Amino acid sequence: MINTAVIYARTDSKRLKNKAFRKIYKNKYLIEKVIDNTLKIKSIKKIILATTSSKKDLRFFNLKKKYDIEIYRGATNDLIKRTIDCSKKYEFDHFLRICGDRPFFNYKFIDGLLCKLNKKKINYNLITNNKKNKIVDQGLTIEILSASTLKKIKKNKNITKFNLENITSYFYQYSSKFKIKYIRVPKYWFLNNKYTVDTKTDLNKMKYLISRIGYDNLNIRKANKMLKKYEN
């Protein structure tokens, strides 16, 4: 069963410091928008926000009671180790990976996907809507990983610093070694749009979209149209 979601976030981001706690809609922070989206995925029973052991990231504990989620603190620059240690503590294998700077991931689509997957035996190393030659728009990526597979990857001698910091990169780099299931998603998810927050410009763009289409509305078609208007 896939019933665990791990949200990755930290305050010390390189391009936009403390972006997790930047306001994105009224009194809501970016990270709160991501949590709210995740809470709407009915198939997910446990949500863990995996951050670093840095003192700066203690701020995330303020979200624990407010949203009834778990907070895990682990390795700072080794996301694979942070995930493996987190999986040991909370005893899960397959999990939904969610990045804390993606306020527009489609929780309705993901919930429908998980309902279908949970009716079968899950024996994939990675479930994704990305391929090497066909990458969905930034912020619309869906990835379900196996923590036990990450343990095996961690032991490989050819693993790089980039792989440690970018948790799914090794899967795509050596895709022939893994059992990967590719998810079909709508064509309008491939328009080279950006729905992640890395800069102040990105943040202002997401604020604009949410103010126009609504906080709980994740209509990607409508968002694409609004984004075009914004950029013009």
C-alpha positions, 0 to 999 in steps of 0.5 A: 500500500502507498499511504505515506507522503514525504514532503521535503523542505528546508529554510536555507535554500540557495536562491530564495532564502526561507522560501518555505515561509514566504506568504503565497496567499493571504496569511498562508505560507508556501509550505502550508499550501503544499501541506494543504494539497497533500492533506486532500489526497485521501489515500495518504494516511501519514504525512511526514515533513522531512527537513534538516537537523539545522537549528534554522529548520526547527521552525517547521515544528510549528506546523506539527500540531497545526496540521497533524503531521510528523516532522523528521529532521535528518541529513542536510546535504544527503537527501537519500540518507535523510529518506532512508533514516526517515523510512526506518523510523516511520516504517514505510517503503513506497512513498509519495515524494512531494517537494515543498516548493511545488504549490500546484501539484494535482492532488486529485489526479494523484489520489485517483492514481493511488486508488488504482495502484493500491488495488494491486501489488506494488513491485516497482522501484519508481513510479513517475510521469517523467521520462528522459525524453519527455519531462513534464512541466516543473512542479507537476512531477509525480514520483512514488519511490521505494525506500528499500531501493534507495538503500541499495542505491546508497551502497553503489560506488558510482553514486555522486554528490548530485545523486545524494542531493537529488533523490530520484536522479540515479533512477533516471540516470540508470533507468535500465537497472530499475523497474519503473512504471511510467504514468500517462498524464494530460498533454497540457502538462507538457507546455514548458511552464514552471510551477515551482518556486525558486526565486522571488519572480516565481513566488510572485507568479504563483501568488498571481495564479492562486489569486486568480484561480483560487486557493483550492483550485488546481485546474492546470488548463486554467492555470496555463491560460492565466500564466500566459496572460501573466507573462505577456 
